[in-house]
Amino acid sequence: MLLSFYYDLMSQPSRALYIILKISGIRFRDCPVALRNGEHLTEDYKRDINRFQRVPCIIDGDFKLAESVAILRYLSAKGKIPEYLYPKYFIEQARVDEFLEWQHITLRIGCAMYFRRIWLDPLLGREKPSEEKIAKLRDHMEMNLHVVESTWLENKEFLTGNTMTVADIFAACEIEQTRMADYDVRIKYPKIRSWLKRVRAACNPHYDYAHQFVYKISGTAPNSKL
Protein backbone atom coordinates (compact mmCIF):
# COMPACT_ATOMS: atom_id res chain seq x y z
CA MET A 1 0.00 0.00 0.00
CA LEU A 2 1.33 3.42 -0.97
CA LEU A 3 2.08 6.02 1.65
CA SER A 4 -0.50 8.81 1.50
CA PHE A 5 1.05 12.29 1.75
CA TYR A 6 -1.16 15.25 2.63
CA TYR A 7 0.38 18.64 1.97
CA ASP A 8 0.01 22.16 0.60
CA LEU A 9 2.98 23.68 -1.25
CA MET A 10 2.16 27.03 0.32
CA SER A 11 3.27 25.46 3.61
CA GLN A 12 7.02 25.62 4.29
CA PRO A 13 7.34 22.21 6.03
CA SER A 14 5.10 20.67 3.37
CA ARG A 15 7.52 21.86 0.70
CA ALA A 16 10.51 20.54 2.62
CA LEU A 17 8.97 17.12 3.11
CA TYR A 18 7.79 16.99 -0.52
CA ILE A 19 11.36 17.64 -1.72
CA ILE A 20 12.77 15.05 0.69
CA LEU A 21 10.28 12.39 -0.44
CA LYS A 22 11.06 13.08 -4.09
CA ILE A 23 14.84 13.05 -3.65
CA SER A 24 14.57 9.84 -1.62
CA GLY A 25 12.59 8.14 -4.37
CA ILE A 26 9.69 7.39 -2.04
CA ARG A 27 6.52 6.66 -3.97
CA PHE A 28 3.42 8.16 -2.41
CA ARG A 29 -0.24 8.81 -3.06
CA ASP A 30 -0.48 12.50 -3.85
CA CYS A 31 -3.01 14.17 -1.54
CA PRO A 32 -2.87 17.97 -1.88
CA VAL A 33 -4.83 19.95 0.70
CA ALA A 34 -5.90 23.52 -0.12
CA LEU A 35 -5.40 25.37 3.14
CA ARG A 36 -6.72 28.57 1.54
CA ASN A 37 -10.09 26.82 1.11
CA GLY A 38 -10.15 25.43 4.63
CA GLU A 39 -10.03 21.81 3.47
CA HIS A 40 -8.08 20.92 6.62
CA LEU A 41 -10.75 22.34 8.93
CA THR A 42 -13.52 19.83 8.20
CA GLU A 43 -14.60 17.19 10.68
CA ASP A 44 -13.85 14.49 8.08
CA TYR A 45 -10.24 15.68 7.83
CA LYS A 46 -9.91 15.76 11.62
CA ARG A 47 -11.39 12.28 12.02
CA ASP A 48 -9.89 10.49 9.04
CA ILE A 49 -6.57 12.22 8.30
CA ASN A 50 -5.05 14.43 11.00
CA ARG A 51 -6.50 15.07 14.44
CA PHE A 52 -4.53 18.35 14.62
CA GLN A 53 -6.00 19.53 11.29
CA ARG A 54 -2.67 20.61 9.83
CA VAL A 55 -0.27 19.75 7.03
CA PRO A 56 1.94 17.95 6.28
CA CYS A 57 0.88 14.54 7.46
CA ILE A 58 0.97 10.95 6.26
CA ILE A 59 -1.06 7.78 6.45
CA ASP A 60 1.03 4.64 6.14
CA GLY A 61 -1.28 1.66 6.17
CA ASP A 62 -3.29 2.13 9.36
CA PHE A 63 -0.72 4.48 10.90
CA LYS A 64 -1.40 8.22 10.88
CA LEU A 65 1.38 10.68 11.65
CA ALA A 66 1.61 14.48 11.72
CA GLU A 67 4.52 16.94 12.06
CA SER A 68 7.21 17.09 9.40
CA VAL A 69 10.24 16.19 11.52
CA ALA A 70 8.40 13.28 13.14
CA ILE A 71 7.51 12.02 9.66
CA LEU A 72 11.13 12.40 8.55
CA ARG A 73 12.41 10.35 11.49
CA TYR A 74 9.73 7.71 11.02
CA LEU A 75 10.63 7.24 7.36
CA SER A 76 14.34 7.20 8.21
CA ALA A 77 13.75 4.47 10.81
CA LYS A 78 12.03 2.47 8.07
CA GLY A 79 15.12 2.84 5.88
CA LYS A 80 13.39 5.10 3.35
CA ILE A 81 15.61 8.21 3.67
CA PRO A 82 19.16 8.10 2.23
CA GLU A 83 21.84 8.39 4.89
CA TYR A 84 23.45 11.40 3.25
CA LEU A 85 20.20 13.30 3.83
CA TYR A 86 19.59 12.08 7.38
CA PRO A 87 22.63 10.21 8.76
CA LYS A 88 22.39 7.01 10.76
CA TYR A 89 25.71 7.57 12.55
CA PHE A 90 24.70 9.07 15.87
CA ILE A 91 27.14 12.00 15.93
CA GLU A 92 26.26 13.15 12.40
CA GLN A 93 22.56 12.63 13.07
CA ALA A 94 22.81 14.61 16.29
CA ARG A 95 24.27 17.57 14.40
CA VAL A 96 21.35 17.54 11.95
CA ASP A 97 18.89 17.16 14.83
CA GLU A 98 20.58 20.07 16.59
CA PHE A 99 19.72 22.35 13.70
CA LEU A 100 16.17 21.00 13.34
CA GLU A 101 15.52 21.68 17.03
CA TRP A 102 17.19 25.11 16.89
CA GLN A 103 15.42 26.35 13.79
CA HIS A 104 11.91 25.48 14.93
CA ILE A 105 11.75 28.29 17.52
CA THR A 106 14.21 30.68 15.87
CA LEU A 107 14.52 30.74 12.08
CA ARG A 108 11.10 29.23 11.43
CA ILE A 109 9.27 31.50 13.87
CA GLY A 110 11.07 34.60 12.62
CA CYS A 111 10.52 33.98 8.92
CA ALA A 112 6.98 32.64 9.33
CA MET A 113 5.79 35.54 11.48
CA TYR A 114 7.28 38.10 9.10
CA PHE A 115 5.56 36.42 6.15
CA ARG A 116 2.28 36.04 8.00
CA ARG A 117 1.99 39.58 9.34
CA ILE A 118 3.27 41.32 6.20
CA TRP A 119 1.63 39.22 3.47
CA LEU A 120 -0.91 36.71 4.74
CA ASP A 121 -2.84 38.67 7.35
CA PRO A 122 -3.64 41.62 5.03
CA LEU A 123 -4.66 39.12 2.36
CA LEU A 124 -7.16 37.65 4.82
CA GLY A 125 -8.60 41.07 5.55
CA ARG A 126 -6.73 41.68 8.78
CA GLU A 127 -5.12 44.97 9.64
CA LYS A 128 -1.74 45.67 8.11
CA PRO A 129 0.95 46.09 10.79
CA SER A 130 2.41 49.49 11.52
CA GLU A 131 5.86 50.45 10.27
CA GLU A 132 7.13 50.09 13.83
CA LYS A 133 5.75 46.56 14.07
CA ILE A 134 7.17 45.65 10.66
CA ALA A 135 10.60 46.86 11.80
CA LYS A 136 10.41 44.73 14.96
CA LEU A 137 9.40 41.64 12.96
CA ARG A 138 12.22 42.25 10.49
CA ASP A 139 14.76 42.74 13.28
CA HIS A 140 13.73 39.48 14.94
CA MET A 141 13.92 37.58 11.66
CA GLU A 142 17.28 39.12 10.73
CA MET A 143 18.70 38.26 14.13
CA ASN A 144 18.19 34.59 13.31
CA LEU A 145 19.30 34.96 9.69
CA HIS A 146 22.53 36.44 11.05
CA VAL A 147 23.06 33.30 13.14
CA VAL A 148 22.62 31.17 10.01
CA GLU A 149 25.07 33.40 8.12
CA SER A 150 27.73 33.70 10.81
CA THR A 151 27.45 30.44 12.77
CA TRP A 152 25.74 27.66 10.84
CA LEU A 153 27.42 28.54 7.55
CA GLU A 154 30.78 29.44 9.07
CA ASN A 155 33.50 27.65 7.04
CA LYS A 156 31.00 25.12 5.62
CA GLU A 157 29.20 24.61 2.33
CA PHE A 158 26.02 23.48 4.08
CA LEU A 159 24.51 23.94 7.54
CA THR A 160 25.91 20.86 9.25
CA GLY A 161 28.95 20.11 7.07
CA ASN A 162 30.03 19.99 3.46
CA THR A 163 27.20 17.72 2.35
CA MET A 164 23.55 18.73 2.05
CA THR A 165 21.18 17.19 4.56
CA VAL A 166 17.51 17.57 5.44
CA ALA A 167 18.54 20.49 7.69
CA ASP A 168 19.38 22.54 4.60
CA ILE A 169 16.10 21.67 2.90
CA PHE A 170 13.97 22.63 5.89
CA ALA A 171 15.87 25.89 6.37
CA ALA A 172 15.80 26.87 2.70
CA CYS A 173 12.02 26.39 2.54
CA GLU A 174 11.55 28.68 5.53
CA ILE A 175 13.77 31.40 4.11
CA GLU A 176 12.26 31.22 0.61
CA GLN A 177 8.83 32.02 2.13
CA THR A 178 9.96 35.58 2.84
CA ARG A 179 10.06 36.30 -0.90
CA MET A 180 6.28 36.65 -0.80
CA ALA A 181 6.62 39.40 1.80
CA ASP A 182 8.92 41.28 -0.57
CA TYR A 183 12.05 40.47 1.44
CA ASP A 184 15.23 39.54 -0.42
CA VAL A 185 17.55 37.68 1.92
CA ARG A 186 20.35 37.78 -0.65
CA ILE A 187 20.98 41.51 -0.18
CA LYS A 188 22.38 41.35 3.37
CA TYR A 189 23.55 37.74 3.55
CA PRO A 190 26.06 36.65 0.87
CA LYS A 191 26.72 33.26 2.46
CA ILE A 192 23.01 32.49 2.57
CA ARG A 193 22.71 33.64 -1.05
CA SER A 194 25.42 31.20 -2.19
CA TRP A 195 24.10 28.42 0.04
CA LEU A 196 20.57 28.74 -1.33
CA LYS A 197 21.96 28.29 -4.85
CA ARG A 198 23.72 25.10 -3.75
CA VAL A 199 20.61 23.70 -2.07
CA ARG A 200 18.45 24.47 -5.10
CA ALA A 201 20.95 22.87 -7.47
CA ALA A 202 21.18 19.74 -5.32
CA CYS A 203 17.39 19.41 -5.05
CA ASN A 204 16.21 20.31 -8.54
CA PRO A 205 13.92 19.75 -10.36
CA HIS A 206 11.94 19.13 -7.18
CA TYR A 207 13.02 22.37 -5.48
CA ASP A 208 11.66 24.61 -8.22
CA TYR A 209 8.46 22.58 -8.51
CA ALA A 210 7.84 22.84 -4.77
CA HIS A 211 8.45 26.60 -4.86
CA GLN A 212 6.42 27.36 -7.97
CA PHE A 213 3.77 29.28 -6.02
CA VAL A 214 6.41 31.23 -4.08
CA TYR A 215 8.04 32.31 -7.34
CA LYS A 216 4.71 33.18 -8.93
CA ILE A 217 3.25 35.14 -6.02
CA SER A 218 6.47 37.00 -5.30
CA GLY A 219 7.03 37.74 -8.97
CA THR A 220 10.63 36.59 -8.67
CA ALA A 221 12.40 33.96 -10.69
CA PRO A 222 14.66 31.57 -8.78
CA ASN A 223 17.77 33.07 -10.38
CA SER A 224 16.60 36.68 -10.53
CA LYS A 225 19.36 39.23 -10.14
CA LEU A 226 19.65 41.56 -7.18
Number of C-alpha atoms within 10 A of each C-alpha: 7 12 15 18 23 24 25 21 23 18 19 27 23 24 26 26 26 25 25 23 19 16 18 14 12 14 12 17 13 13 14 15 20 15 16 10 8 10 15 22 14 10 13 13 16 14 11 10 21 23 15 14 19 21 25 28 24 23 19 14 10 5 8 15 16 19 17 21 18 12 17 18 15 14 15 17 11 9 11 15 23 16 15 13 20 20 19 16 9 9 10 16 17 15 15 22 19 13 20 19 12 12 19 14 11 17 25 23 16 24 23 20 18 25 23 16 19 23 17 17 14 13 12 9 8 10 11 15 14 10 9 9 14 15 13 13 20 18 14 18 22 18 14 19 22 16 14 20 18 14 12 18 19 15 12 14 17 22 26 23 16 11 14 20 22 25 22 24 25 25 23 21 24 24 23 19 25 24 18 21 17 15 16 16 17 14 10 13 17 12 18 24 15 13 21 23 14 15 20 17 13 15 17 14 13 19 24 17 15 23 21 16 15 22 18 11 12 16 13 15 12 16 7 7 7 6
